[in-house]
Amino acid sequence: MRSERKPRELKKADLHIHTSFSDGTFSPQEVIAQAKKHRIDCVAICDHDCVDALELATDFAEKEGVELIPGIELTAEKDDNEVHILGYYIDWKNKILLKAIEEMQKIRIERIYDMIEKLKKVNVYIKPEEVFQISGKGSVGRLHLAYAIYNSGYTKYVKEAFKLYIGDGKSCYVNKFNFSPNEVIDIVLKSGGIPVLAHPGVMGRDEFISEYAEGGLRGIEVYHSDHSPKASEHYLEIAKKMNLLVTGGSDCHGLGKQNVLMGTVTIDYSLVEELKKAAGRL
């Protein structure tokens, strides 16, 4: 395998990638092919509230010599804002995890209908089937709705839908997730995984990190495509102070976010080894 031949200090990883099973555009096989193309030795697929990509990706990664960490990005709610918890080295067949995912998928579908109703009040008319056609069999989310809004001519670019309508705190935003961050952290732990706080700089609620750590949080996603160098330094200091693991990744959604492709953010493989130790994989 190529990852075994390369000296450890030259190996790199991208630990936050989405596939077409949530709101990414790459299939699991394409994710692995892209990793190989960009010389990324280790990747983690972390779809939103979904593990359906992992079996396909695992088989293909083994054939291609790319190390794959089975992961997920679970959605929680804190003070009417979304909090995302990454789970690494999860047992994706764990019954507790699958039961939570089933509930989250129902919530995701209901939420699309609720946001569409709110959009009508600001004269934005989207049909539910337009959104579900974009999401396909994947885990439906706000990015799919944003595409439907853009495709219907209501915004100049996809991200503008978040700025105007469906971003956290905006007039058409709906948060129906029934899980608290600590409940989601517990789900990851019970599935054998390592819970990590995703892109804390996006949320900007640092005061809650200690609460999550007390609830079993094991790491912070220090390096992320939405983090400035200053933000990464800030969260690195927090991770050190709280004795939390450090992770990072691009949060690649394929062509869904064209300025954030795989490998935009990578971390040294030594951080993967620390993650492995915590998961009992070394």
Secondary structure, DSSP 8 states (H G I E B T S, - for coil): -HHHHS-GGG-EEEEEE--TTTT-SS-HHHHHHHHHHTT--EEEE--BT--TTHHHHHHHHHHHT-EEEEEEEEEEEETTEEEEEEEES--TT-HHHHHHHHHHHHHHHHHHHHHHHHHHTTT----HHHHHHHHTTS---HHHHHHHHHHTTSSSSTTHHIIIIISTTSTT--------HHHHHHHHHHTT-EEEE--HHHH--GGGHHHHHHTT--EEEEEETT--HHHHHHHHHHHHHTT-EEEEE--B-GGGGTTS-TTSS-EEHHHHHHHHHHHT--
